[in-house]
Amino acid sequence: MTTYQFRTNINCSGCIEKVTPFLSQLQELDSWEVDTKNPHKILTVTTSGDQKINELVTAKVREAGFTITPLVQ
């Protein structure tokens, strides 16, 4: 399992509800969560595959209307 982290502006439960349908479309993800208490609103995703997760997650979060920047692993 591989973990990736992203800095976002997903900052509340309403934002999480808005992004959920977009991230749920990514069958490559095993799980995801946003730490809204962290000042950088860190999105953590885990996957069993090694496909282009950074690109896929970034595209879906932006499609939902949020900003996202991959953190260096």
PQR file with spaces between the fields and no chain letter, atoms N, CA, C, O and H, PARSE charges and radii, in Angstrom:
ATOM       1  N    MET     1       0.842   -1.174    0.000 -0.4000 1.5000
ATOM       2  CA   MET     1       0.000    0.000    0.000 -0.0000 2.0000
ATOM       3  C    MET     1       0.892    1.244    0.000  0.5500 1.7000
ATOM       4  O    MET     1       1.888    1.299    0.722 -0.5500 1.4000
ATOM       5  N    THR     2       0.536    2.221   -0.797 -0.4000 1.5000
ATOM       6  CA   THR     2       1.298    3.461   -0.891 -0.0000 2.0000
ATOM       7  C    THR     2       0.424    4.617   -0.430  0.5500 1.7000
ATOM       8  O    THR     2      -0.769    4.663   -0.731 -0.5500 1.4000
ATOM       9  H    THR     2      -0.273    2.176   -1.383  0.4000 1.0000
ATOM      10  N    THR     3       1.026    5.555    0.307 -0.4000 1.5000
ATOM      11  CA   THR     3       0.307    6.719    0.813 -0.0000 2.0000
ATOM      12  C    THR     3       0.829    7.974    0.130  0.5500 1.7000
ATOM      13  O    THR     3       2.036    8.148   -0.034 -0.5500 1.4000
ATOM      14  H    THR     3       1.995    5.517    0.552  0.4000 1.0000
ATOM      15  N    TYR     4      -0.087    8.840   -0.264 -0.4000 1.5000
ATOM      16  CA   TYR     4       0.242   10.124   -0.876 -0.0000 2.0000
ATOM      17  C    TYR     4      -0.444   11.220   -0.072  0.5500 1.7000
ATOM      18  O    TYR     4      -1.533   11.021    0.466 -0.5500 1.4000
ATOM      19  H    TYR     4      -1.068    8.699   -0.131  0.4000 1.0000
ATOM      20  N    GLN     5       0.206   12.382    0.003 -0.4000 1.5000
ATOM      21  CA   GLN     5      -0.398   13.498    0.717 -0.0000 2.0000
ATOM      22  C    GLN     5      -0.400   14.744   -0.160  0.5500 1.7000
ATOM      23  O    GLN     5       0.487   14.956   -0.988 -0.5500 1.4000
ATOM      24  H    GLN     5       1.091   12.543   -0.434  0.4000 1.0000
ATOM      25  N    PHE     6      -1.440   15.568    0.056 -0.4000 1.5000
ATOM      26  CA   PHE     6      -1.651   16.772   -0.722 -0.0000 2.0000
ATOM      27  C    PHE     6      -2.071   17.905    0.200  0.5500 1.7000
ATOM      28  O    PHE     6      -2.772   17.687    1.188 -0.5500 1.4000
ATOM      29  H    PHE     6      -2.160   15.396    0.728  0.4000 1.0000
ATOM      30  N    ARG     7      -1.641   19.102   -0.126 -0.4000 1.5000
ATOM      31  CA   ARG     7      -2.113   20.300    0.567 -0.0000 2.0000
ATOM      32  C    ARG     7      -3.335   20.795   -0.193  0.5500 1.7000
ATOM      33  O    ARG     7      -3.303   20.913   -1.418 -0.5500 1.4000
ATOM      34  H    ARG     7      -1.071   19.279   -0.928  0.4000 1.0000
ATOM      35  N    THR     8      -4.422   21.086    0.536 -0.4000 1.5000
ATOM      36  CA   THR     8      -5.673   21.489   -0.113 -0.0000 2.0000
ATOM      37  C    THR     8      -6.295   22.675    0.616  0.5500 1.7000
ATOM      38  O    THR     8      -5.750   23.176    1.600 -0.5500 1.4000
ATOM      39  H    THR     8      -4.449   20.990    1.531  0.4000 1.0000
ATOM      40  N    ASN     9      -7.444   23.111    0.114 -0.4000 1.5000
ATOM      41  CA   ASN     9      -8.261   24.099    0.833 -0.0000 2.0000
ATOM      42  C    ASN     9      -9.611   23.495    1.207  0.5500 1.7000
ATOM      43  O    ASN     9     -10.602   24.213    1.337 -0.5500 1.4000
ATOM      44  H    ASN     9      -7.887   22.704   -0.684  0.4000 1.0000
ATOM      45  N    ILE    10      -9.648   22.175    1.378 -0.4000 1.5000
ATOM      46  CA   ILE    10     -10.842   21.460    1.831 -0.0000 2.0000
ATOM      47  C    ILE    10     -10.885   21.627    3.345  0.5500 1.7000
ATOM      48  O    ILE    10     -10.162   20.933    4.061 -0.5500 1.4000
ATOM      49  H    ILE    10      -8.843   21.592    1.272  0.4000 1.0000
ATOM      50  N    ASN    11     -11.726   22.542    3.848 -0.4000 1.5000
ATOM      51  CA   ASN    11     -11.580   22.934    5.249 -0.0000 2.0000
ATOM      52  C    ASN    11     -12.755   22.658    6.178  0.5500 1.7000
ATOM      53  O    ASN    11     -12.730   23.088    7.331 -0.5500 1.4000
ATOM      54  H    ASN    11     -12.313   23.106    3.266  0.4000 1.0000
ATOM      55  N    CYS    12     -13.783   21.953    5.710 -0.4000 1.5000
ATOM      56  CA   CYS    12     -14.912   21.686    6.608 -0.0000 2.0000
ATOM      57  C    CYS    12     -15.655   20.437    6.135  0.5500 1.7000
ATOM      58  O    CYS    12     -15.363   19.885    5.074 -0.5500 1.4000
ATOM      59  H    CYS    12     -13.803   21.604    4.774  0.4000 1.0000
ATOM      60  N    SER    13     -16.613   20.010    6.940 -0.4000 1.5000
ATOM      61  CA   SER    13     -17.379   18.805    6.573 -0.0000 2.0000
ATOM      62  C    SER    13     -18.182   19.027    5.297  0.5500 1.7000
ATOM      63  O    SER    13     -18.385   18.092    4.523 -0.5500 1.4000
ATOM      64  H    SER    13     -16.850   20.459    7.802  0.4000 1.0000
ATOM      65  N    GLY    14     -18.640   20.255    5.073 -0.4000 1.5000
ATOM      66  CA   GLY    14     -19.363   20.552    3.832 -0.0000 2.0000
ATOM      67  C    GLY    14     -18.468   20.401    2.613  0.5500 1.7000
ATOM      68  O    GLY    14     -18.900   19.915    1.568 -0.5500 1.4000
ATOM      69  H    GLY    14     -18.475   21.015    5.702  0.4000 1.0000
ATOM      70  N    CYS    15     -17.211   20.826    2.756 -0.4000 1.5000
ATOM      71  CA   CYS    15     -16.245   20.677    1.666 -0.0000 2.0000
ATOM      72  C    CYS    15     -15.968   19.191    1.402  0.5500 1.7000
ATOM      73  O    CYS    15     -15.867   18.759    0.253 -0.5500 1.4000
ATOM      74  H    CYS    15     -16.860   21.221    3.605  0.4000 1.0000
ATOM      75  N    ILE    16     -15.849   18.431    2.478 -0.4000 1.5000
ATOM      76  CA   ILE    16     -15.612   16.993    2.335 -0.0000 2.0000
ATOM      77  C    ILE    16     -16.789   16.339    1.616  0.5500 1.7000
ATOM      78  O    ILE    16     -16.591   15.480    0.756 -0.5500 1.4000
ATOM      79  H    ILE    16     -15.931   18.782    3.411  0.4000 1.0000
ATOM      80  N    GLU    17     -18.010   16.738    1.961 -0.4000 1.5000
ATOM      81  CA   GLU    17     -19.189   16.205    1.278 -0.0000 2.0000
ATOM      82  C    GLU    17     -19.161   16.552   -0.207  0.5500 1.7000
ATOM      83  O    GLU    17     -19.568   15.749   -1.047 -0.5500 1.4000
ATOM      84  H    GLU    17     -18.171   17.435    2.660  0.4000 1.0000
ATOM      85  N    LYS    18     -18.680   17.746   -0.524 -0.4000 1.5000
ATOM      86  CA   LYS    18     -18.637   18.181   -1.930 -0.0000 2.0000
ATOM      87  C    LYS    18     -17.606   17.392   -2.736  0.5500 1.7000
ATOM      88  O    LYS    18     -17.854   17.071   -3.898 -0.5500 1.4000
ATOM      89  H    LYS    18     -18.349   18.398    0.158  0.4000 1.0000
ATOM      90  N    VAL    19     -16.463   17.077   -2.146 -0.4000 1.5000
ATOM      91  CA   VAL    19     -15.398   16.385   -2.871 -0.0000 2.0000
ATOM      92  C    VAL    19     -15.592   14.865   -2.888  0.5500 1.7000
ATOM      93  O    VAL    19     -15.022   14.184   -3.740 -0.5500 1.4000
ATOM      94  H    VAL    19     -16.261   17.339   -1.202  0.4000 1.0000
ATOM      95  N    THR    20     -16.381   14.330   -1.966 -0.4000 1.5000
ATOM      96  CA   THR    20     -16.566   12.878   -1.858 -0.0000 2.0000
ATOM      97  C    THR    20     -17.001   12.208   -3.163  0.5500 1.7000
ATOM      98  O    THR    20     -16.399   11.204   -3.542 -0.5500 1.4000
ATOM      99  H    THR    20     -16.844   14.883   -1.274  0.4000 1.0000
ATOM     100  N    PRO    21     -18.024   12.718   -3.874 -0.5600 1.5000
ATOM     101  CA   PRO    21     -18.411   12.028   -5.104  0.2800 2.0000
ATOM     102  C    PRO    21     -17.304   11.999   -6.161  0.5500 1.7000
ATOM     103  O    PRO    21     -17.237   11.067   -6.962 -0.5500 1.4000
ATOM     104  N    PHE    22     -16.447   13.002   -6.166 -0.4000 1.5000
ATOM     105  CA   PHE    22     -15.360   13.057   -7.138 -0.0000 2.0000
ATOM     106  C    PHE    22     -14.274   12.037   -6.805  0.5500 1.7000
ATOM     107  O    PHE    22     -13.804   11.319   -7.688 -0.5500 1.4000
ATOM     108  H    PHE    22     -16.502   13.759   -5.515  0.4000 1.0000
ATOM     109  N    LEU    23     -13.874   11.970   -5.532 -0.4000 1.5000
ATOM     110  CA   LEU    23     -12.839   11.009   -5.141 -0.0000 2.0000
ATOM     111  C    LEU    23     -13.379    9.581   -5.158  0.5500 1.7000
ATOM     112  O    LEU    23     -12.617    8.638   -5.371 -0.5500 1.4000
ATOM     113  H    LEU    23     -14.256   12.553   -4.815  0.4000 1.0000
ATOM     114  N    SER    24     -14.666    9.413   -4.940 -0.4000 1.5000
ATOM     115  CA   SER    24     -15.263    8.076   -4.971 -0.0000 2.0000
ATOM     116  C    SER    24     -15.220    7.469   -6.370  0.5500 1.7000
ATOM     117  O    SER    24     -15.325    6.252   -6.524 -0.5500 1.4000
ATOM     118  H    SER    24     -15.284   10.180   -4.767  0.4000 1.0000
ATOM     119  N    GLN    25     -15.067    8.305   -7.381 -0.4000 1.5000
ATOM     120  CA   GLN    25     -14.973    7.821   -8.765 -0.0000 2.0000
ATOM     121  C    GLN    25     -13.640    7.119   -9.027  0.5500 1.7000
ATOM     122  O    GLN    25     -13.519    6.363   -9.991 -0.5500 1.4000
ATOM     123  H    GLN    25     -14.982    9.293   -7.256  0.4000 1.0000
ATOM     124  N    LEU    26     -12.652    7.362   -8.186 -0.4000 1.5000
ATOM     125  CA   LEU    26     -11.318    6.791   -8.388 -0.0000 2.0000
ATOM     126  C    LEU    26     -11.228    5.421   -7.733  0.5500 1.7000
ATOM     127  O    LEU    26     -10.985    5.312   -6.531 -0.5500 1.4000
ATOM     128  H    LEU    26     -12.750    7.976   -7.403  0.4000 1.0000
ATOM     129  N    GLN    27     -11.425    4.389   -8.523 -0.4000 1.5000
ATOM     130  CA   GLN    27     -11.379    3.026   -8.004 -0.0000 2.0000
ATOM     131  C    GLN    27      -9.977    2.627   -7.565  0.5500 1.7000
ATOM     132  O    GLN    27      -9.804    1.638   -6.852 -0.5500 1.4000
ATOM     133  H    GLN    27     -11.623    4.478   -9.499  0.4000 1.0000
ATOM     134  N    GLU    28      -8.969    3.401   -7.992 -0.4000 1.5000
ATOM     135  CA   GLU    28      -7.589    3.109   -7.623 -0.0000 2.0000
ATOM     136  C    GLU    28      -7.310    3.405   -6.145  0.5500 1.7000
ATOM     137  O    GLU    28      -6.326    2.914   -5.593 -0.5500 1.4000
ATOM     138  H    GLU    28      -9.110    4.204   -8.571  0.4000 1.0000
ATOM     139  N    LEU    29      -8.166    4.199   -5.508 -0.4000 1.5000
ATOM     140  CA   LEU    29      -7.946    4.576   -4.111 -0.0000 2.0000
ATOM     141  C    LEU    29      -8.512    3.520   -3.172  0.5500 1.7000
ATOM     142  O    LEU    29      -9.635    3.046   -3.348 -0.5500 1.4000
ATOM     143  H    LEU    29      -8.966    4.597   -5.957  0.4000 1.0000
ATOM     144  N    ASP    30      -7.711    3.161   -2.170 -0.4000 1.5000
ATOM     145  CA   ASP    30      -8.195    2.261   -1.125 -0.0000 2.0000
ATOM     146  C    ASP    30      -8.918    3.063   -0.048  0.5500 1.7000
ATOM     147  O    ASP    30      -9.937    2.627    0.489 -0.5500 1.4000
ATOM     148  H    ASP    30      -6.799    3.546   -2.027  0.4000 1.0000
ATOM     149  N    SER    31      -8.372    4.257    0.264 -0.4000 1.5000
ATOM     150  CA   SER    31      -8.997    5.123    1.251 -0.0000 2.0000
ATOM     151  C    SER    31      -8.472    6.541    1.072  0.5500 1.7000
ATOM     152  O    SER    31      -7.464    6.778    0.406 -0.5500 1.4000
ATOM     153  H    SER    31      -7.545    4.611   -0.172  0.4000 1.0000
ATOM     154  N    TRP    32      -9.196    7.484    1.696 -0.4000 1.5000
ATOM     155  CA   TRP    32      -8.740    8.874    1.699 -0.0000 2.0000
ATOM     156  C    TRP    32      -9.356    9.586    2.886  0.5500 1.7000
ATOM     157  O    TRP    32     -10.421    9.206    3.371 -0.5500 1.4000
ATOM     158  H    TRP    32     -10.015    7.292    2.237  0.4000 1.0000
ATOM     159  N    GLU    33      -8.670   10.631    3.353 -0.4000 1.5000
ATOM     160  CA   GLU    33      -9.190   11.444    4.438 -0.0000 2.0000
ATOM     161  C    GLU    33      -8.528   12.812    4.390  0.5500 1.7000
ATOM     162  O    GLU    33      -7.412   12.960    3.892 -0.5500 1.4000
ATOM     163  H    GLU    33      -7.804   10.940    2.959  0.4000 1.0000
ATOM     164  N    VAL    34      -9.232   13.808    4.914 -0.4000 1.5000
ATOM     165  CA   VAL    34      -8.707   15.166    4.979 -0.0000 2.0000
ATOM     166  C    VAL    34      -8.590   15.560    6.446  0.5500 1.7000
ATOM     167  O    VAL    34      -9.545   15.433    7.212 -0.5500 1.4000
ATOM     168  H    VAL    34     -10.139   13.687    5.318  0.4000 1.0000
ATOM     169  N    ASP    35      -7.413   16.038    6.826 -0.4000 1.5000
ATOM     170  CA   ASP    35      -7.191   16.538    8.179 -0.0000 2.0000
ATOM     171  C    ASP    35      -7.531   18.023    8.179  0.5500 1.7000
ATOM     172  O    ASP    35      -6.671   18.863    7.913 -0.5500 1.4000
ATOM     173  H    ASP    35      -6.638   16.141    6.203  0.4000 1.0000
ATOM     174  N    THR    36      -8.790   18.344    8.479 -0.4000 1.5000
ATOM     175  CA   THR    36      -9.237   19.740    8.445 -0.0000 2.0000
ATOM     176  C    THR    36      -8.696   20.544    9.621  0.5500 1.7000
ATOM     177  O    THR    36      -8.782   21.772    9.612 -0.5500 1.4000
ATOM     178  H    THR    36      -9.488   17.662    8.695  0.4000 1.0000
ATOM     179  N    LYS    37      -8.142   19.881   10.629 -0.4000 1.5000
ATOM     180  CA   LYS    37      -7.552   20.601   11.765 -0.0000 2.0000
ATOM     181  C    LYS    37      -6.126   21.063   11.454  0.5500 1.7000
ATOM     182  O    LYS    37      -5.618   21.987   12.089 -0.5500 1.4000
ATOM     183  H    LYS    37      -8.072   18.884   10.636  0.4000 1.0000
ATOM     184  N    ASN    38      -5.495   20.428   10.493 -0.4000 1.5000
ATOM     185  CA   ASN    38      -4.161   20.838   10.061 -0.0000 2.0000
ATOM     186  C    ASN    38      -4.292   22.143    9.277  0.5500 1.7000
ATOM     187  O    ASN    38      -5.176   22.249    8.427 -0.5500 1.4000
ATOM     188  H    ASN    38      -5.908   19.677    9.978  0.4000 1.0000
ATOM     189  N    PRO    39      -3.452   23.126    9.532 -0.5600 1.5000
ATOM     190  CA   PRO    39      -3.573   24.404    8.822  0.2800 2.0000
ATOM     191  C    PRO    39      -3.411   24.277    7.307  0.5500 1.7000
ATOM     192  O    PRO    39      -3.843   25.156    6.562 -0.5500 1.4000
ATOM     193  N    HIS    40      -2.792   23.186    6.850 -0.4000 1.5000
ATOM     194  CA   HIS    40      -2.604   22.972    5.415 -0.0000 2.0000
ATOM     195  C    HIS    40      -3.671   22.064    4.808  0.5500 1.7000
ATOM     196  O    HIS    40      -3.611   21.735    3.624 -0.5500 1.4000
ATOM     197  H    HIS    40      -2.442   22.471    7.455  0.4000 1.0000
ATOM     198  N    LYS    41      -4.656   21.656    5.630 -0.4000 1.5000
ATOM     199  CA   LYS    41      -5.784   20.828    5.168 -0.0000 2.0000
ATOM     200  C    LYS    41      -5.282   19.635    4.346  0.5500 1.7000
ATOM     201  O    LYS    41      -5.596   19.504    3.163 -0.5500 1.4000
ATOM     202  H    LYS    41      -4.705   21.923    6.593  0.4000 1.0000
ATOM     203  N    ILE    42      -4.508   18.786    4.986 -0.4000 1.5000
ATOM     204  CA   ILE    42      -3.822   17.688    4.311 -0.0000 2.0000
ATOM     205  C    ILE    42      -4.789   16.567    3.929  0.5500 1.7000
ATOM     206  O    ILE    42      -5.488   16.004    4.771 -0.5500 1.4000
ATOM     207  H    ILE    42      -4.253   18.893    5.947  0.4000 1.0000
ATOM     208  N    LEU    43      -4.802   16.263    2.624 -0.4000 1.5000
ATOM     209  CA   LEU    43      -5.538   15.125    2.081 -0.0000 2.0000
ATOM     210  C    LEU    43      -4.549   13.969    1.987  0.5500 1.7000
ATOM     211  O    LEU    43      -3.499   14.088    1.355 -0.5500 1.4000
ATOM     212  H    LEU    43      -4.234   16.720    1.940  0.4000 1.0000
ATOM     213  N    THR    44      -4.891   12.857    2.618 -0.4000 1.5000
ATOM     214  CA   THR    44      -4.060   11.656    2.573 -0.0000 2.0000
ATOM     215  C    THR    44      -4.839   10.573    1.846  0.5500 1.7000
ATOM     216  O    THR    44      -5.980   10.276    2.199 -0.5500 1.4000
ATOM     217  H    THR    44      -5.744   12.760    3.131  0.4000 1.0000
ATOM     218  N    VAL    45      -4.218    9.984    0.830 -0.4000 1.5000
ATOM     219  CA   VAL    45      -4.857    8.891    0.094 -0.0000 2.0000
ATOM     220  C    VAL    45      -3.938    7.678    0.143  0.5500 1.7000
ATOM     221  O    VAL    45      -2.714    7.807    0.164 -0.5500 1.4000
ATOM     222  H    VAL    45      -3.291   10.225    0.543  0.4000 1.0000
ATOM     223  N    THR    46      -4.550    6.499    0.160 -0.4000 1.5000
ATOM     224  CA   THR    46      -3.781    5.258    0.078 -0.0000 2.0000
ATOM     225  C    THR    46      -4.264    4.470   -1.119  0.5500 1.7000
ATOM     226  O    THR    46      -5.442    4.497   -1.476 -0.5500 1.4000
ATOM     227  H    THR    46      -5.544    6.394    0.142  0.4000 1.0000
ATOM     228  N    THR    47      -3.326    3.766   -1.731 -0.4000 1.5000
ATOM     229  CA   THR    47      -3.635    2.982   -2.913 -0.0000 2.0000
ATOM     230  C    THR    47      -2.766    1.738   -2.955  0.5500 1.7000
ATOM     231  O    THR    47      -1.641    1.735   -2.456 -0.5500 1.4000
ATOM     232  H    THR    47      -2.369    3.744   -1.441  0.4000 1.0000
ATOM     233  N    SER    48      -3.289    0.696   -3.547 -0.4000 1.5000
ATOM     234  CA   SER    48      -2.509   -0.526   -3.742 -0.0000 2.0000
ATOM     235  C    SER    48      -1.760   -0.470   -5.064  0.5500 1.7000
ATOM     236  O    SER    48      -0.742   -1.140   -5.238 -0.5500 1.4000
ATOM     237  H    SER    48      -4.203    0.698   -3.953  0.4000 1.0000
ATOM     238  N    GLY    49      -2.265    0.332   -5.995 -0.4000 1.5000
ATOM     239  CA   GLY    49      -1.630    0.461   -7.297 -0.0000 2.0000
ATOM     240  C    GLY    49      -0.613    1.576   -7.301  0.5500 1.7000
ATOM     241  O    GLY    49      -0.528    2.360   -6.356 -0.5500 1.4000
ATOM     242  H    GLY    49      -3.092    0.877   -5.854  0.4000 1.0000
ATOM     243  N    ASP    50       0.154    1.643   -8.361 -0.4000 1.5000
ATOM     244  CA   ASP    50       1.134    2.711   -8.474 -0.0000 2.0000
ATOM     245  C    ASP    50       0.892    3.527   -9.737  0.5500 1.7000
ATOM     246  O    ASP    50       1.819    4.084  -10.326 -0.5500 1.4000
ATOM     247  H    ASP    50       0.085    1.007   -9.129  0.4000 1.0000
ATOM     248  N    GLN    51      -0.370    3.586  -10.138 -0.4000 1.5000
ATOM     249  CA   GLN    51      -0.718    4.364  -11.313 -0.0000 2.0000
ATOM     250  C    GLN    51      -0.502    5.833  -11.008  0.5500 1.7000
ATOM     251  O    GLN    51      -0.001    6.173   -9.936 -0.5500 1.4000
ATOM     252  H    GLN    51      -1.123    3.134   -9.660  0.4000 1.0000
ATOM     253  N    LYS    52      -0.859    6.683  -11.901 -0.4000 1.5000
ATOM     254  CA   LYS    52      -0.625    8.116  -11.759 -0.0000 2.0000
ATOM     255  C    LYS    52      -1.595    8.739  -10.755  0.5500 1.7000
ATOM     256  O    LYS    52      -2.424    9.576  -11.114 -0.5500 1.4000
ATOM     257  H    LYS    52      -1.266    6.407  -12.771  0.4000 1.0000
ATOM     258  N    ILE    53      -1.481    8.321   -9.501 -0.4000 1.5000
ATOM     259  CA   ILE    53      -2.410    8.752   -8.461 -0.0000 2.0000
ATOM     260  C    ILE    53      -2.357   10.259   -8.260  0.5500 1.7000
ATOM     261  O    ILE    53      -3.400   10.900   -8.134 -0.5500 1.4000
ATOM     262  H    ILE    53      -0.808    7.641   -9.210  0.4000 1.0000
ATOM     263  N    ASN    54      -1.148   10.839   -8.228 -0.4000 1.5000
ATOM     264  CA   ASN    54      -1.040   12.287   -8.031 -0.0000 2.0000
ATOM     265  C    ASN    54      -1.871   13.036   -9.060  0.5500 1.7000
ATOM     266  O    ASN    54      -2.610   13.959   -8.717 -0.5500 1.4000
ATOM     267  H    ASN    54      -0.300   10.318   -8.330  0.4000 1.0000
ATOM     268  N    GLU    55      -1.749   12.639  -10.319 -0.4000 1.5000
ATOM     269  CA   GLU    55      -2.482   13.308  -11.395 -0.0000 2.0000
ATOM     270  C    GLU    55      -3.983   13.072  -11.291  0.5500 1.7000
ATOM     271  O    GLU    55      -4.773   13.996  -11.481 -0.5500 1.4000
ATOM     272  H    GLU    55      -1.149   11.889  -10.597  0.4000 1.0000
ATOM     273  N    LEU    56      -4.375   11.844  -10.991 -0.4000 1.5000
ATOM     274  CA   LEU    56      -5.799   11.515  -10.905 -0.0000 2.0000
ATOM     275  C    LEU    56      -6.475   12.249   -9.754  0.5500 1.7000
ATOM     276  O    LEU    56      -7.544   12.834   -9.929 -0.5500 1.4000
ATOM     277  H    LEU    56      -3.733   11.093  -10.837  0.4000 1.0000
ATOM     278  N    VAL    57      -5.853   12.220   -8.579 -0.4000 1.5000
ATOM     279  CA   VAL    57      -6.427   12.876   -7.405 -0.0000 2.0000
ATOM     280  C    VAL    57      -6.460   14.392   -7.622  0.5500 1.7000
ATOM     281  O    VAL    57      -7.462   15.040   -7.321 -0.5500 1.4000
ATOM     282  H    VAL    57      -4.984   11.745   -8.437  0.4000 1.0000
ATOM     283  N    THR    58      -5.380   14.948   -8.137 -0.4000 1.5000
ATOM     284  CA   THR    58      -5.327   16.385   -8.398 -0.0000 2.0000
ATOM     285  C    THR    58      -6.443   16.813   -9.343  0.5500 1.7000
ATOM     286  O    THR    58      -7.110   17.818   -9.099 -0.5500 1.4000
ATOM     287  H    THR    58      -4.566   14.421   -8.382  0.4000 1.0000
ATOM     288  N    ALA    59      -6.649   16.067  -10.407 -0.4000 1.5000
ATOM     289  CA   ALA    59      -7.693   16.407  -11.378 -0.0000 2.0000
ATOM     290  C    ALA    59      -9.082   16.356  -10.738  0.5500 1.7000
ATOM     291  O    ALA    59      -9.899   17.246  -10.971 -0.5500 1.4000
ATOM     292  H    ALA    59      -6.108   15.250  -10.605  0.4000 1.0000
ATOM     293  N    LYS    60      -9.354   15.337   -9.943 -0.4000 1.5000
ATOM     294  CA   LYS    60     -10.679   15.194   -9.334 -0.0000 2.0000
ATOM     295  C    LYS    60     -10.949   16.270   -8.287  0.5500 1.7000
ATOM     296  O    LYS    60     -12.057   16.803   -8.220 -0.5500 1.4000
ATOM     297  H    LYS    60      -8.690   14.613   -9.753  0.4000 1.0000
ATOM     298  N    VAL    61      -9.957   16.592   -7.479 -0.4000 1.5000
ATOM     299  CA   VAL    61     -10.149   17.630   -6.457 -0.0000 2.0000
ATOM     300  C    VAL    61     -10.361   18.984   -7.123  0.5500 1.7000
ATOM     301  O    VAL    61     -11.205   19.763   -6.680 -0.5500 1.4000
ATOM     302  H    VAL    61      -9.057   16.160   -7.534  0.4000 1.0000
ATOM     303  N    ARG    62      -9.614   19.271   -8.173 -0.4000 1.5000
ATOM     304  CA   ARG    62      -9.805   20.536   -8.908 -0.0000 2.0000
ATOM     305  C    ARG    62     -11.164   20.564   -9.589  0.5500 1.7000
ATOM     306  O    ARG    62     -11.816   21.606   -9.637 -0.5500 1.4000
ATOM     307  H    ARG    62      -8.929   18.638   -8.533  0.4000 1.0000
ATOM     308  N    GLU    63     -11.591   19.425  -10.116 -0.4000 1.5000
ATOM     309  CA   GLU    63     -12.917   19.330  -10.740 -0.0000 2.0000
ATOM     310  C    GLU    63     -14.016   19.643   -9.722  0.5500 1.7000
ATOM     311  O    GLU    63     -15.060   20.191  -10.075 -0.5500 1.4000
ATOM     312  H    GLU    63     -11.061   18.578  -10.077  0.4000 1.0000
ATOM     313  N    ALA    64     -13.775   19.294   -8.468 -0.4000 1.5000
ATOM     314  CA   ALA    64     -14.738   19.572   -7.393 -0.0000 2.0000
ATOM     315  C    ALA    64     -14.694   21.036   -6.962  0.5500 1.7000
ATOM     316  O    ALA    64     -15.559   21.487   -6.212 -0.5500 1.4000
ATOM     317  H    ALA    64     -12.927   18.849   -8.180  0.4000 1.0000
ATOM     318  N    GLY    65     -13.685   21.782   -7.436 -0.4000 1.5000
ATOM     319  CA   GLY    65     -13.623   23.210   -7.148 -0.0000 2.0000
ATOM     320  C    GLY    65     -12.642   23.616   -6.062  0.5500 1.7000
ATOM     321  O    GLY    65     -12.730   24.723   -5.531 -0.5500 1.4000
ATOM     322  H    GLY    65     -12.983   21.415   -8.045  0.4000 1.0000
ATOM     323  N    PHE    66     -11.716   22.741   -5.727 -0.4000 1.5000
ATOM     324  CA   PHE    66     -10.754   23.016   -4.662 -0.0000 2.0000
ATOM     325  C    PHE    66      -9.349   23.118   -5.211  0.5500 1.7000
ATOM     326  O    PHE    66      -9.062   22.645   -6.310 -0.5500 1.4000
ATOM     327  H    PHE    66     -11.644   21.841   -6.158  0.4000 1.0000
ATOM     328  N    THR    67      -8.465   23.747   -4.429 -0.4000 1.5000
ATOM     329  CA   THR    67      -7.052   23.790   -4.802 -0.0000 2.0000
ATOM     330  C    THR    67      -6.348   22.602   -4.172  0.5500 1.7000
ATOM     331  O    THR    67      -6.751   22.112   -3.117 -0.5500 1.4000
ATOM     332  H    THR    67      -8.698   24.131   -3.535  0.4000 1.0000
ATOM     333  N    ILE    68      -5.292   22.145   -4.832 -0.4000 1.5000
ATOM     334  CA   ILE    68      -4.548   20.974   -4.348 -0.0000 2.0000
ATOM     335  C    ILE    68      -3.127   21.036   -4.865  0.5500 1.7000
ATOM     336  O    ILE    68      -2.882   21.386   -6.020 -0.5500 1.4000
ATOM     337  H    ILE    68      -4.965   22.543   -5.690  0.4000 1.0000
ATOM     338  N    THR    69      -2.191   20.689   -3.990 -0.4000 1.5000
ATOM     339  CA   THR    69      -0.781   20.628   -4.356 -0.0000 2.0000
ATOM     340  C    THR    69      -0.195   19.361   -3.735  0.5500 1.7000
ATOM     341  O    THR    69      -0.275   19.172   -2.522 -0.5500 1.4000
ATOM     342  H    THR    69      -2.390   20.404   -3.052  0.4000 1.0000
ATOM     343  N    PRO    70       0.399   18.484   -4.569 -0.5600 1.5000
ATOM     344  CA   PRO    70       1.028   17.287   -3.996  0.2800 2.0000
ATOM     345  C    PRO    70       2.187   17.680   -3.092  0.5500 1.7000
ATOM     346  O    PRO    70       2.946   18.597   -3.405 -0.5500 1.4000
ATOM     347  N    LEU    71       2.320   16.978   -1.964 -0.4000 1.5000
ATOM     348  CA   LEU    71       3.460   17.161   -1.085 -0.0000 2.0000
ATOM     349  C    LEU    71       4.561   16.227   -1.537  0.5500 1.7000
ATOM     350  O    LEU    71       4.283   15.123   -2.007 -0.5500 1.4000
ATOM     351  H    LEU    71       1.704   16.233   -1.709  0.4000 1.0000
ATOM     352  N    VAL    72       5.801   16.649   -1.404 -0.4000 1.5000
ATOM     353  CA   VAL    72       6.928   15.827   -1.810 -0.0000 2.0000
ATOM     354  C    VAL    72       6.995   14.603   -0.918  0.5500 1.7000
ATOM     355  O    VAL    72       6.965   14.713    0.308 -0.5500 1.4000
ATOM     356  H    VAL    72       6.027   17.545   -1.022  0.4000 1.0000
ATOM     357  N    GLN    73       7.083   13.463   -1.524 -0.4000 1.5000
ATOM     358  CA   GLN    73       7.112   12.205   -0.783 -0.0000 2.0000
ATOM     359  C    GLN    73       8.529   11.839   -0.439  0.5500 1.7000
ATOM     360  O    GLN    73       8.765   10.806    0.188 -0.5500 1.4000
ATOM     361  H    GLN    73       7.108   13.374   -2.519  0.4000 1.0000
